[in-house]
Amino acid sequence: MILKRQLSEKFHIPDYTESQFIEILKSRARVAIKDWSYDNSITGKIATESKGNLALALNMLKSAALKAESENRSKIEATDIPDIDCPKAGLSHDENLLLKILEEWKSLPAGRLFSFYRERAKHPKEERSFRNYMRELCEKGLVKAEGDKRGRYYEITVGDAGAAG
């Protein structure tokens, strides 16, 4: 057997330093966005506002680019960067419940998280809705998914950053 252990097992990925984080964000921006359509102040502001959450930073960059593009502008401006004072704004009751469970446990296998959700929800949804909720939470940068299908784990990415509540 080639694998020493399951790839889906949880392992710690260290946080990036501020300079590493900014370099990763800049390198992703260079690949996804035309060079002349933004400047370093945009990536710097996004890096500051996302507080080290790379998924959130990339989503903010994408949102800013889409907003500028929808307004027929060729350059991203600081006003295009979405306000993230409350990343939980607009979440459904079920999504908030799932976040609350993950805040308690920090990381859970998908099946166990779904079981806790079904126990605590007044009107629990089916597995398909659960998967949709989790996809949305991942896209918003509030949760991180690791592994595939039955080996998937979900891990909270907010909470310590003061976004919970």
ABEGO torsion letter per residue (X at the ends): XABABBAABBBBBBBBBAAAAAAAAAAAAAAABBAAABBAAAAAAAAAAAGGBAAAAAAAAAAAAAAAAAAGBABBBAAABBBAABAABGBBAAAAAAAAAAAAAGBBBAAAAAAAAAAABABBBBAAAAAAAAAAAAAAGABBBBEBEAABBBBBABGAAGABX
